[in-house]
Amino acid sequence: MPPPAPLPTIGTFWTGSDLSWFEQLTIQSYLDAGHHVVLYTFDEIGNIPDGTEIRDAADIGTPVLWDTSTRKGRVCFSDLFRLYMIRETGFLWSDLDAYCVKPFDWDSEYVFGYVKLEQVVNNGILRLPQASLELAACISFIEEPNPIPPWFGFKKRRQLLELRRQNTPHTVENLKWGTSGPGILTHVLNYHGTIGHTLTGKVLYPYSTRKLWQMILQTTPYDEAIPDMCHSVHLYGDTKHLLKTDFDGLPPSGTFLDQLCQKHGIDPAAAPIV
């Protein structure tokens, strides 16, 4: 029997500030599961867990097409950066709010999961073949000066077509939230017939934001709260914001997130969310 394939390298990105315990927890969870983690950044940032490989994000060569001083611009850049990174390196992308429950040991070049009633494919954890048509199509769409999402309604597509005829760029940054990420990914996978590779929601996205907010105050042992088939719990940026505004940037003592920090040796007080 051949030996198991090595676990994929996890690639991720951070810029603009030191890591908080929230991001530390994600990275450490992958390291403790046996993954090698590469953190791309443009800056000198602090609080990076030992064992993390740090690389210059400029080496990936992702064009900056939007105003990254805005949240929407940063999201669009991140959506494009992960695609370039996958194409350049073959790494498996993870957002820094995607806690690793168990190793990503799937023998597949296609790794992504459903959210929202098994209808939308999220790009928070993503792997595609480096030379795949799906990857190329996602990149081409995001970089298009006048992208027209085929899944938009007729009226909206007609408005965008008129802007294109007038040579008035509207760019993906000005479209509905999620268009540059889950929107185009779901469409492309359906178009190319590879949607069947999608993992069920309980594998990568077992909880809604609302459920996670409830769990912030629950003291149920974490191993009882997480489904057996789950490999990752996406914690979401909204959860981080709630912790910042309502809990002084720290996980309440004894709760789900506090238990996970204790498991992985993370001291939230040393790197609170600010």
Secondary structure by P-SEA (a helix, b strand, c coil): ccccccccbbbbccccccccaaaaaaaaaaaaabbbbbbbbccccccccccbbbbcccccccccccccccaaaaaaaaaaaaaaaaaaccbbbbccccccccccccccccccccccccccccccccccccccaaaaaaaaaaaccccccccccaaaaaaaaaaaaacccccccccccccccaaaaaaaaaaaccccccccccccccccaaaaaaacccccccccccccccccccccaaaaaaaacccccccccccaaaaaaaaacccccccccc
